[in-house]
Amino acid sequence: MANQQIIAGVDSSTQSVKVVMRDAHTGQLVRQGRAAHPEGTEVDPTHWKNALDSAIKDAGGLEDVQAISIAGQQHGMVALDSNGEIIRPALLWNDTRSAKAAEDLNREEGGNAEIARKVGSVLVASFTASKLRWMADNEPENAARVASVALPHDWLSWQLQGGKDFTTLFTDRSDASGTGYFDPTTSHYREDILRLALRHDSELRLPKIIAPNSFGGTTTTGIPIAAGAGDNAGAALGVQAQPGDVVVSLGTSGTAFAVSETATHDASGAVAGFADATGRFLPLVCTLNAARIMDAATKILGKTHDEVGALALSATAGANGLTLLPYFEGERTPNRPDATGVFSGMNLNNSNPADIARAMIEGMLAGLADAVDALIALGVNVNRILLIGGAAKNPAIPTIASALFGREVLVPPAGEYVADGAAKQAAWALLGQMPTWDLGKVSHHESKATPHVMDKYRTLRDNTANW
């Protein structure tokens, strides 16, 4: 195509980096690449840059690319010294050692309602501010060296520019709203909270906030770099979510988020009041345990993911009384960082692969049904539920999700929606307007509601609150 303009979108996630090259006008996939990230909740960010370079090479390079944008895992703390060097390995969103630090900051800021008013969210272990406070308390010599704090997507965009000059460090509203020291309503940093977290008053060079449809800089080879986004905001762009849509994403974490015209300030802490990547807002509920519950099921049962799904569909709803509380790695919503998973109601009748498979999938999805209900309770309008993420491809997931949510579930074709959202940002900045791309056929799933399953799950959830 003679007038084809190729743009690149990147998803630098917890487990890997994906790069898609698409036509800016039509969204047609030209080529793609990926590379793995190291495991763990504490990672040297240079691994992300090396993986990004490998994924770009795997995708055929950037020689014909006219713009690029990077979306990435939220919250990760990349602490930089005055020379722009990494002070310590980044603490990722799923590192729960900062749970007490979050509690301390919430209290010091006047309580949950007050911190939610200031930054849209009650702080939990995941937030960058909490991780900075943990560092101040446990590694004060490192905290004293902090000259700037970047998020994973900020840092990678900066590395593409050479990664030396703090004046070229930029971010966007969506990712900044996950730091715990940014007010998404005013689009300004709360540096008072940042200083409180770090326990020092030194001047910090924070990434500048740029508009969602603008370029923040250029690569060392001259390719414009668009704003980038947090991963969930990127996914919302990728599936072209509109107000009234709730996206349930089943990745390493599970998230339910809605595109909203108005900001939220949830003092209960269930809903994080994030910004989206268009200038709107993205109220979001995050659970720590999603697709990896499916991974655990494959190990427990010695089956593939599809076989686990088939087993689950062969069982009755409610798994003959077997219920799973899926807090395998602690939990973020509800905020139980030290919790573990619980099987309840096990007996000789349900001690079989089908009921175990059903209970594991129901447990994983029940937490996300709670998440959707939390959004509704805050007044978020829900017209459609879209299910995305790797686990959404499993044939059992949409069927059981619809039964637990009590409404129709829509599943777009499998895709790299975070990377696609980043690509759409690059196209938006390049073309001057947001393009609309054909997502392909969206499948519809509607099952008979199973409120009794949710009732048993909630009873187990509430009865174990103080464990």
N, C-alpha and C positions, 0 to 999 in steps of 0.2 A: 504494500500500500504506500503510495508515494507520499501522502501527507501524514503518515503514521508518526505519532509522537510517543516515545516509550518512556514510561516512568517506573520507578522502583519503589516498592513498599517492603518494609522490614518488620518482622515480629521477633524481638529478642525476648523470648520467654524464659521461664525458669529452667526448662529442660533442654531447649534448643533454640537456634535462630533459623527463621525461614525468610527467604527473599523471593518476592514475586516481581516479574517484569511484565507490565501490562500496557496496552494501548490506552493513552489518556482519554481518548474520546469514547471508545466503545467498551473499555474494560477487558478486551480480549487478552487472554493469557498468552504471552509470547514465550516465556521460559521461566524457570524457577530453580532454586537451590536451597540447600539446608545444611546445617552442621550441628553437632551435639554440644551441649554445655556440660560441665562437670556437675556431679550430684552434690548435694549439701545445702545447708542454709547459710553458709558463709563462704563466699567465693571471691577470688582475686578477679577484679573486673577485666584485667588484660585477657583472660580467657574469653570473655565476650567479644572483644575486638578481634582476637585471632579467629574465633568462630565466624564472626561477621565477614572477615576477609575470605575465609574458606567458602562460605555460602555464596558470596558474590562471585567468586571464581567458579563455583559449581553451577551458577546461573548464567555463566557466559560473560561475566564482566560488565562494567559500566560504560564502555566506550560509546555506545549509542544511546545512553540514557540521558534524558533532558532534565530530570528532577528526581529527587529521592526524599523519602521521609521515613522516620524510624518510630515505631511504637514499641513499648517495652513493659516488662513486669513493673508493677507499681511499688512504691514505698522503699525500695532498696536503698540503703545508705552508702553512698560513695563519698567518703570524707577526703578532702584534698588539702594539702599544705600550701604555703604561699608560693611555691614553685609549680603548683599544679600536679604534684606527685600524690599518688594514692598513699594515705597514711596507714591503712589497715585493710584487710579483706572486707568487702562489702557484706553487710548483714542484710539478708533478704527478707521479704515480706513474711515468709513462713518460719522465721526464727523467733521463737517465743520467749527467749531469755529476757526480753525487755518488758514482760507483762507487769511487773511491779513498778517499773519506771513509768509506764503509762498511767497506772493508778495514782502514783505520786503527782504527776503533772496535772491530771484532772483535778485532784484535790487542791493543788497549789494555785490553779487558775480559777478556783471558786466553785468547783463541783461540776457535775456532768452537764447540767443545763447551761451553765455559763460557757464552758469550753465548746459545746455544740453551737451556741449562739455566735461565738467568735470565729470558728473554723468549719462549721457545718457538721462536725462529727465529734463523738466522744472518742478519745484516744484509746487504742488497744495496742497490743504488742507490735502489730504489723506496721504502724505508722513510723515514718522517719524520725519524727520528734522523739518518740519513745526510745528509739535505738540510740539517738544522740545522748539522751539522758543516761541510758545504760552505760554508754562509753564514758560519759563524764564521771559516773560513779565508780566504774570498774577499771577504766584506763585513763585516768585524769591527764597523764602526760600526752596521750594521743588527742584528747579533747582540746587541750591547750594549743595544739598545733593547727587546729582547723581554721582554714582561711576561706573555704567554700565547701558547700555540700551539693552534690549533684545526684540526680536519680539515674537509673540505668540508661534510659533513653536520652536524657540530657548529655550524659557522659559520652555515649557513642556518637551522637551528633557532633559533639565537640572534638572527638578523636578524628572524625572525618575531616575536620578543619585544621588538624595539626595538634590540637589539644594542649596549647601553651598559653594562649592569651585569654584571660578571664573575661575580657570585654566581648568575646565571641561566644560565650557560654549562654545558651538559651533553652527555654522550655515552653510548655503551654499550660493553659488553665487546668486541663483535665489531670495531668500528672502532678502538677503543683498542689492540687486540692487533696492529694493523698499524703502530703508531708506532715500535716498537723500544725503547720505554721503558715498557712495561706488561707485567706478568706475568699471563697469562690463567689460570694455575693458582690464584693467590691473589686475582686481580681487583684488584690494586693497582699503582699507578704505580711505576716504578723511577726516582725522581727523580735518583738518583746518575748514571744513564746519561744522562739529559737534561742535567744540568749538565756532564757530561763532553763531551757533543756540542756544547753551546753555548760551552764554555770560560769559563763564569762561574757564580758561586754566588748570584746574585740570586734572591730568592723569586719563584716563578712561580705564576700563578693558572690552573691546569689545569682543563679541563672535569670536572665531577663525574660519576662513573659511576653511572647509575641502572639499576634492575632492568628486564629486557626487557619486562615486562608493566605498566609504570608510566608515568605522565605526568611530564615533566620541567619543564613550564611551560605558559604559555598565550600565544597570539598577542596582539597589541595589541588585537584585537577580541574576545578572550575564548575562543578555541577551544583546547582542550587539545592539547598536542603530546606525542606518545609518544616513546619512546627513540630511534627511528631505528636505523640499522645500516649496516655496510659493504655494498657492493653484492652481494658473493657470499653473505654471510649473509642478505641480503634475498632473493636468488634462491632460496636453500635453503628459506626460509619460504614463498616464493611457490609453489614446486612441491611443498610439503608433504613434503620429504625427511625420511626417518627413518633411524636407525642401520642401516647396511648398504647405504644408497644412496650412489652416487657421481654427482655432477652434473658434467657436462662442458659448460662454457659457452663459446660461440664469439662473443665480442664483439670490441671493439677488441683486447683481450688474450684469450688463451685460458686458461681455468682448469679444473682438475679438483679438486673438493673433496668431502669426505665428512663426514656428520654422525657424530660419535663421542662415546661416553660418557667417553672418557679423553683426556688431553692428550698431545701428541707433542712431542718435543725432538730434532729431526733435526740432528745435527752436520755432516752432509754438505751442508746448505743446500738440498737439493732440495725438501723439504717445509717450508712455513711452518706453525708451530703456532698458528693463530689460534683465537679463540673464536667460537662461533656466536651467534645472536640468541635462544636459548631457555634458556641456562644450560649448554649442552653445549659441545663443541669442534668446530672446523672445520679439520682438517688440509687444507692447500691447496697445490697446485702451480700456478704462474702462468708462462705464456709471454707474451712481448711481441707475438708475431706470430700473429694468428689471422685474423679476418675481413678484415683489410686485405690478406692474401695473395690472397684472392679478388678484392678490388678491383684488385690489381696484375695478376691474371690477365686481368681484363676489358680492361685497358689494353693489355697485351702482345698479346692475341689479337683485340682489337676486337670482343668479343662481350659480351652481357649475362651476368649471373650465371647465369641458368638455362641459357643456351647453353653456358657454360663447363662446367656440370654435365653436360649432355647429351654434350658432347665427351668428358669424362672417363669417363663410363659406356660410351662406344663403344670405349675403349681397353682393353687387357688390363692386369690387375694388374701393377704394376711398371713400367708405361710403357715396355716394351721396353728396360729398362736405364737409363732416365733417372731421376735422383734429385735432389730439391731439399732443400737445407738452408735453411730459411726464415727466416734471421736478418736480415731486411731492415732492421730498426731496432735492431740489436744483439740481445742476448737476456738474459733474466733467469734462466731455468732451462733449460740450465746457465747459470751466471753469466758471460756473455761480452758485456759492454756495448759493446765496440768492434767486434764481429763484423759481417760482412755476409753476404748470401745467396750460396749456391753452387749452381749446376747442375753435376752430375757425370754422366759417362757419355754425354754427348751425341754422337750420330753421325748419319750421313745417314738411317738407318732411322727414328730417333725424332725427327727434326727436323720435326715436324708438329703441327698444333694439338691433336689428340686426345691425343697422348702428353704434350705440354707441359701441357695442362689436368690430365691424370691425375697427373702428377708434382707439380704445384703443390698439388693437394688432398691427395695422399698425404703430401707434406712437411709441410703444415700440421697434419694429423691425427696424424702419427707422433710429433711432439713431445708431443702430448696422450696418446697411447698410452704413451709413456715416463712421463708424469705419473701415469697410473693404476697402472703397475707400481711406481712409487716409493711410492705410498700402500700398496699391497699389501705391499711389502718392509718397511714400518714396522709391519705387523700390523693395518692397517685392514681391517675386514671389508667385502667387496664382494659384495653379492647382486644389485644392479641397477645399470645405468648409464643415466642419463637425460641426453639431449642437448638443450640449450636454446641460445638466442641466435639472432640474425638469420640467421647462416649455416646453422643447422640446418634452415631451411626449404628449402634447396636439395636437390633430389631425390637428388643424388649423395652428399651428405655422410653421411647415416645408413648408406647401403649400404657406402661405403668405410670409414667408421668401424668398423662391425661387423667387416669383414674384418681391419682392423689391430688392433683390440682383441681379436679372437678370441672374441667373445661377443655375445650379443644386445644391441641398443641400443634403448632406448625413447625416443620423441619425443613429449612433451606437445604439445597444440595451441600454435601460435604465440601469444605473449603477452608482456606487459611484466612479467616475473616479479619483477624487482627492485622495481618500483613496487607490484606486487601483494603482495609480502612486507611492504613498508612499510605498506600498507593493512591487512594482517592484524595487524600490530603495533598499529595504532590501534584495530582492532576488539577485540583481546585486552585492551588497557587499558580500553576503554570498557565491554565486556561482562563483564569479570572472568574470562573463560575463552577459550582459543584456539578459534576457530570452525574447522570443516572445510568447505571449499568444493568444489564440483564443478569439477574442472579440464577436463572434457570428455573426448573420446575420445583415448586415448594410442595412438599407432601403434607397432608392433613390427617391428624389422628385424633379420634374421639372415642373414649372408653367410658363404661359405666363408672360413676363416681364410687369411691370406696372410703367414705368418711370414717368407718370403723377402724381402718388401718391407721389413719391419722390420729384417731383418739388413743389407740394403744401406744403409738409412738410418743405422743405428747405426755401421756401418763408416765412412761419410762423416762422421758427427758426431765420432767419436773421432779420425779421421785429420786433422781440421781444428782440433783442440783448441788447438794452439799457433800458429795463424795470426795 
